Amino acid sequence: MTKSELIQRLAEANPHLFQRDVERIVSTVFEEITLAMARGDRVELRGFGAFSAKQRAARTGRNPRTGTAVQVAAKLIPYFKTGKQLRERLNKS
């Protein structure tokens, strides 16, 4: 599902809201999650999961085209851990 599909479904499920308002709400939620992770905070949505940023250490990589060694700098990567209720819903038989 894309962001625009999510907005469309939410707008259809909530006919009392304008689509532009639903779009603003969804964008604001995503923006706040992004800003919190950039600050180093963890965002937990009970029953759904938790978003956080993990440190990836510097390493030596390889250029796939030439095979030469390349230094890759340390960086933060986004990490998502599913919540218990989400895992249970996904694994129902």
NORCOR-V750135 format. One line per field, one symbol per residue. psi: psi as a letter, one per 40 degrees, with the letter a starting at -180 (. if undefined). burial: # if it has 9 or more other ideal C-beta (glycine too) atoms within 8 Angstrom, else .. Layout:
# NORCOR-V750135
psi->???
burial->???
This chain:
# NORCOR-V750135
psi->hiddddddddddegeeiiddddddddddddddddddddeeihhhhhedahhihihhiiihahhdddeihhhhiiihiihhhiidddddddei.
burial->.....######.....#.#..##.##...#..#..##.....#.....#####.........#...................#..##......
